[in-house]
Amino acid sequence: MTRTTLDWNAIRVGDPITPMRLDVTATVVVAGAIATRDFMPVHHDRDYANTQGSPNIFLNIMTDNGHCSRFLTDWAGPEAMVRKIAIRLGVPAYAGSTLEYTGKVIGKSQLDGEGIVEVELRAANDQGDHLSGTAVLGLPLAKASA
């Protein structure tokens, strides 16, 4: 995790984002469902998930969005603002699996005095891509010295 915010001027298109690993425990799945007020039983009741054809409980998309934000701000730092996330789900992330988050910078610009960084990201497990998408972060621009 970055304790200081990245310098927008030092970021280059093509730079990798520091990978993140997430152990998807039953607690992570259930806590995410509770935190996002998603009480669908497939996110907390394994027996119900089994009756629906699923081998175990699995992450919901709102929890996925939260973990994507964490992945991005762990890399970019505490002053980074996630301006937009657009993800597409792939294979499920079942309790007992591990997600590996990766990404890279695909664009840079400035807007209204803010450094904009566009990234593509993905999270994969042993079954393939769990999610893929893009995000836009805002970073403070270095103040010019007098």
C-alpha angles and dihedrals in degrees: 000000000000112000093191126048116258118253106248090212091059095052116098132195106261095032112140122238114236105264120245129204122207123189104213101216124174087253091055091050095047095041090052092050092049094045091052093041091239103148096174103139094231086074097054112012115069094189091054091046088053091053087055092054097262121126092216145350115292143200120274123227095250090057088048090055090052093051090048089054090050091049090053098044093044085060100038100038141239097303093053115111119207102223099176140003124187116179136172120206123231126168118002124264102226125193106270095038131105126229122209113202118204135164148150141218112263102172147008134198142144125246128177093341095312130112109236121206121188118201140179118217143179140185118207136183133184090288096054136262111001092184140353132185151113136274139190122217130190119217128185114255117233111261115243115246118243 
